Amino acid sequence: CDLTADAAVFSGVDYVFHFAGIGDIVPSIERPLEYMRANVQGTLAVLEAARHARARKVVYAASSSCYGLATELPTSETALIKPEYPYALSKFLGECAALHWNQVYRLPVNSLRIFNAYGPRSRTSGAYGAVFGVFLAQKLKGQPFTVVGDGTQTRDFVYVTDVARAFLAAAESDDPGEVFNVGGGHPQSVNRLVELLTGPIVYVPKRPGEPDCTWADIRKIQKRLGWSPHVSFEEGVATMLSQIDYWANAPVWTPKSIEDATKTWFQYLNR
């Protein structure tokens, strides 16, 4: 990460949408310094380059994982910040840096805390992670869906085109230094997702550090930026199914491979 980056990389750019970084929970537990370098120091490099280029706005892709096991539901932007694992911490520290650059250098910045984003062309390889990719690969291969716990846990899914609209709304706004939640505002259970995808189920143990519910309070972004989600959960899932062949070469997770992949998770987060 080159913290001496100058304006050249963003020369002539109006808006910087900062999505770059590394994700996933387990690898962040195993390699925390790598996550801090990429997600924190990398963000500093982006901020400095944007500052010297006099960008009109930087919109930082933050994560709702900063809320940890939220007790305030729906969860507002003023809720307690309590990251449960290094990935969540690294994304929050990146947000802190972005807001600090706004405070000190007057770099126009917004931070958008994305909840459970999904949509076509999401990742098909790497560490065990997002439920959509796991389930679609299993469906293609005729394998049962590996549902964590009893499937009653809910997630605030938000479709990728709605996320894109939120970032554009933030970029075009005259409201720097603000944080906004980006979510669907209507949590859906994993069981509901399985019902829409259709197929057999096998249950795997619930993991520590995972919330029973994620639920974004989106009133602030609705009021300040005029943004609301447009794509319903049912519409989004139908679109994913219509493009299911994209996951043809994705790894097919089984209860045993999930157990092996999440050992570190249980080791460090099981309190």
C-alpha positions as CSV (number, residue, x, y, z in Angstrom):
1,C,0.0,0.0,0.0
2,D,1.6,3.3,-1.2
3,L,0.6,6.0,1.2
4,T,2.6,8.5,-0.9
5,A,0.0,8.2,-3.7
6,D,-0.6,11.5,-5.5
7,A,-3.5,12.8,-7.5
8,A,-2.6,11.1,-10.7
9,V,-4.7,8.0,-10.2
10,F,-7.8,10.1,-9.8
11,S,-6.9,13.0,-12.2
12,G,-10.1,14.5,-13.7
13,V,-12.4,12.3,-11.6
14,D,-15.5,13.8,-9.9
15,Y,-16.6,10.9,-7.8
16,V,-14.6,8.1,-6.1
17,F,-16.6,5.0,-5.1
18,H,-14.3,3.1,-2.8
19,F,-15.3,-0.6,-2.8
20,A,-11.7,-2.0,-2.9
21,G,-10.7,-4.3,-0.1
22,I,-10.8,-7.9,1.1
23,G,-13.8,-9.6,2.8
24,D,-14.8,-12.8,4.6
25,I,-14.8,-13.5,8.3
26,V,-12.6,-16.6,8.7
27,P,-9.6,-15.3,6.7
28,S,-9.7,-12.1,8.7
29,I,-9.4,-14.1,11.9
30,E,-6.5,-16.0,10.5
31,R,-4.7,-13.1,8.8
32,P,-5.7,-9.9,10.6
33,L,-2.7,-7.8,9.6
34,E,-3.5,-8.5,5.9
35,Y,-6.9,-7.1,6.5
36,M,-5.7,-4.0,8.3
37,R,-3.2,-3.3,5.5
38,A,-5.8,-3.7,2.7
39,N,-8.9,-2.2,4.3
40,V,-7.4,0.5,6.5
41,Q,-4.1,1.5,5.0
42,G,-5.5,1.0,1.5
43,T,-8.3,3.3,2.4
44,L,-5.8,6.0,3.5
45,A,-4.1,5.8,0.2
46,V,-7.4,6.3,-1.6
47,L,-8.3,9.2,0.6
48,E,-5.0,10.9,0.0
49,A,-5.1,10.4,-3.8
50,A,-8.7,11.8,-3.8
51,R,-7.7,14.7,-1.7
52,H,-4.8,15.8,-3.9
53,A,-7.0,15.3,-7.0
54,R,-9.7,17.5,-5.4
55,A,-12.4,14.9,-6.0
56,R,-15.9,16.3,-5.5
57,K,-16.9,13.3,-3.4
58,V,-15.6,10.0,-2.0
59,V,-18.2,7.4,-1.2
60,Y,-16.9,4.7,1.1
61,A,-18.4,1.2,1.1
62,A,-18.7,0.5,4.8
63,S,-20.2,-2.6,6.4
64,S,-23.1,-3.2,8.7
65,S,-20.9,-5.8,10.4
66,C,-19.6,-2.8,12.5
67,Y,-22.8,-3.2,14.6
68,G,-21.9,-6.7,15.7
69,L,-24.7,-8.4,17.5
70,A,-27.0,-5.4,17.4
71,T,-29.5,-5.0,20.2
72,E,-31.3,-2.0,18.6
73,L,-33.6,-3.3,15.9
74,P,-34.1,-1.8,13.4
75,T,-30.5,-0.6,13.7
76,S,-29.9,3.1,13.2
77,E,-26.6,4.8,12.3
78,T,-26.2,5.9,16.0
79,A,-26.4,2.4,17.3
80,L,-23.5,0.9,19.4
81,I,-20.5,0.0,17.3
82,K,-19.1,-3.4,18.4
83,P,-17.2,-5.3,15.7
84,E,-17.0,-9.1,16.3
85,Y,-14.1,-10.0,14.1
86,P,-11.1,-8.4,12.3
87,Y,-12.9,-7.9,9.0
88,A,-15.7,-5.9,10.7
89,L,-13.1,-3.9,12.6
90,S,-11.0,-3.1,9.5
91,K,-14.1,-1.8,7.6
92,F,-15.1,0.4,10.5
93,L,-11.6,1.8,10.9
94,G,-11.6,2.6,7.2
95,E,-14.8,4.5,7.7
96,C,-13.3,6.4,10.7
97,A,-10.4,7.4,8.4
98,A,-12.7,8.6,5.7
99,L,-14.7,10.7,8.1
100,H,-11.5,12.1,9.6
101,W,-10.3,13.2,6.2
102,N,-13.6,15.0,5.8
103,Q,-13.1,16.6,9.2
104,V,-9.5,17.6,8.9
105,Y,-9.0,18.1,5.1
106,R,-12.5,19.0,4.1
107,L,-12.5,16.1,1.7
108,P,-16.2,15.5,0.9
109,V,-17.0,12.0,2.1
110,N,-20.0,9.8,2.8
111,S,-19.9,6.4,4.3
112,L,-22.6,3.8,3.4
113,R,-23.0,0.9,5.7
114,I,-24.2,-1.9,3.4
115,F,-26.3,-4.6,4.9
116,N,-26.7,-8.0,3.1
117,A,-26.2,-7.1,-0.5
118,Y,-26.9,-9.7,-3.2
119,G,-27.3,-9.9,-7.0
120,P,-25.9,-11.4,-10.2
121,R,-22.2,-11.8,-10.8
122,S,-21.4,-12.0,-7.1
123,R,-18.3,-14.0,-6.1
124,T,-18.1,-17.7,-7.0
125,S,-14.9,-18.7,-5.3
126,G,-12.8,-18.2,-2.2
127,A,-13.7,-18.7,1.4
128,Y,-17.0,-20.0,2.7
129,G,-19.3,-17.0,2.8
130,A,-22.4,-15.3,1.4
131,V,-25.5,-17.5,1.5
132,F,-26.7,-16.8,-2.0
133,G,-23.5,-18.1,-3.7
134,V,-23.4,-21.2,-1.4
135,F,-27.1,-22.1,-2.1
136,L,-27.1,-21.5,-5.9
137,A,-24.0,-23.7,-6.4
138,Q,-25.7,-26.4,-4.3
139,K,-28.9,-26.1,-6.3
140,L,-27.1,-26.5,-9.6
141,K,-25.4,-29.7,-8.4
142,G,-28.6,-31.1,-6.9
143,Q,-27.1,-30.9,-3.4
144,P,-29.1,-29.9,-0.3
145,F,-29.0,-26.4,1.0
146,T,-26.8,-26.1,4.1
147,V,-28.9,-24.0,6.4
148,V,-27.2,-22.6,9.5
149,G,-29.1,-23.2,12.7
150,D,-32.8,-23.6,12.2
151,G,-33.1,-21.1,9.4
152,T,-35.2,-18.6,11.3
153,Q,-32.4,-16.1,11.5
154,T,-33.2,-13.0,9.3
155,R,-31.1,-10.9,7.1
156,D,-31.7,-7.5,5.6
157,F,-31.1,-8.3,1.9
158,V,-30.6,-5.4,-0.5
159,Y,-30.3,-5.9,-4.2
160,V,-27.2,-4.8,-6.1
161,T,-28.9,-2.2,-8.3
162,D,-30.4,-0.6,-5.3
163,V,-26.9,-0.4,-3.7
164,A,-25.6,1.2,-6.8
165,R,-28.4,3.8,-6.7
166,A,-27.6,4.6,-3.1
167,F,-24.0,5.2,-3.9
168,L,-24.9,7.6,-6.8
169,A,-27.4,9.4,-4.6
170,A,-24.7,9.9,-2.0
171,A,-22.1,11.1,-4.6
172,E,-24.5,13.7,-5.9
173,S,-25.7,14.9,-2.5
174,D,-24.5,18.0,-0.7
175,D,-24.3,16.3,2.6
176,P,-20.7,15.4,3.4
177,G,-19.4,13.8,6.5
178,E,-22.6,11.7,7.0
179,V,-23.0,7.9,7.4
180,F,-26.0,6.1,5.9
181,N,-27.4,2.6,6.3
182,V,-28.2,0.8,3.0
183,G,-30.6,-2.1,3.4
184,G,-33.9,-3.4,2.2
185,G,-35.6,-2.4,5.4
186,H,-37.5,-5.7,5.5
187,P,-35.5,-8.7,6.9
188,Q,-36.1,-12.1,5.3
189,S,-35.5,-15.4,7.0
190,V,-33.1,-18.0,5.5
191,N,-36.0,-20.4,5.5
192,R,-37.9,-17.9,3.2
193,L,-34.9,-17.9,0.8
194,V,-34.9,-21.7,0.7
195,E,-38.6,-21.6,0.0
196,L,-38.1,-19.4,-3.0
197,L,-35.1,-21.4,-4.3
198,T,-36.8,-24.8,-3.7
199,G,-34.8,-27.8,-2.7
200,P,-33.8,-30.2,0.1
201,I,-32.2,-28.9,3.3
202,V,-29.5,-30.1,5.7
203,Y,-28.8,-28.2,8.9
204,V,-25.4,-27.2,10.1
205,P,-24.5,-25.7,13.6
206,K,-25.1,-22.1,14.2
207,R,-21.9,-20.1,14.4
208,P,-20.9,-17.7,17.3
209,G,-20.7,-14.0,16.5
210,E,-23.4,-14.1,13.9
211,P,-26.6,-12.1,14.6
212,D,-30.0,-13.6,14.7
213,C,-31.3,-10.6,12.8
214,T,-29.8,-7.8,10.7
215,W,-32.3,-5.0,10.1
216,A,-31.4,-1.6,8.7
217,D,-33.2,1.5,9.9
218,I,-33.1,3.3,6.5
219,R,-35.1,6.4,7.5
220,K,-32.1,8.7,7.4
221,I,-31.1,7.8,3.8
222,Q,-34.7,8.0,2.7
223,K,-35.1,11.5,4.2
224,R,-31.7,13.0,3.4
225,L,-30.9,11.4,0.0
226,G,-34.4,10.5,-1.2
227,W,-33.3,6.9,-1.7
228,S,-35.4,3.8,-1.1
229,P,-35.0,0.2,-2.4
230,H,-36.9,-0.6,-5.5
231,V,-36.3,-4.4,-6.0
232,S,-38.3,-6.7,-3.8
233,F,-36.7,-9.8,-2.3
234,E,-38.9,-12.0,-4.5
235,E,-37.9,-10.2,-7.7
236,G,-34.2,-10.3,-6.7
237,V,-34.2,-14.0,-6.0
238,A,-36.0,-14.7,-9.3
239,T,-33.3,-12.7,-11.2
240,M,-30.6,-14.7,-9.5
241,L,-32.3,-18.0,-10.4
242,S,-32.6,-16.9,-14.0
243,Q,-28.8,-16.5,-14.1
244,I,-27.9,-19.5,-12.0
245,D,-25.5,-20.9,-14.6
246,Y,-23.0,-18.2,-13.5
247,W,-22.4,-20.4,-10.5
248,A,-21.7,-23.6,-12.5
249,N,-18.0,-23.6,-11.5
250,A,-18.5,-22.4,-7.9
251,P,-17.4,-24.7,-5.0
252,V,-20.1,-26.9,-3.7
253,W,-20.1,-26.7,0.1
254,T,-21.1,-29.7,2.2
255,P,-21.6,-29.9,6.0
256,K,-18.1,-31.5,6.3
257,S,-16.3,-28.9,4.2
258,I,-18.2,-26.1,6.1
259,E,-17.1,-27.6,9.4
260,D,-13.5,-27.7,8.3
261,A,-13.6,-24.1,6.9
262,T,-15.1,-22.6,10.0
263,K,-13.0,-24.2,12.7
264,T,-11.1,-21.0,13.3
265,W,-14.4,-19.2,13.6
266,F,-15.5,-21.4,16.4
267,Q,-12.1,-21.4,18.0
268,Y,-11.9,-17.6,18.5
269,L,-15.5,-16.4,18.6
270,N,-17.0,-19.1,20.8
271,R,-17.2,-17.3,24.1
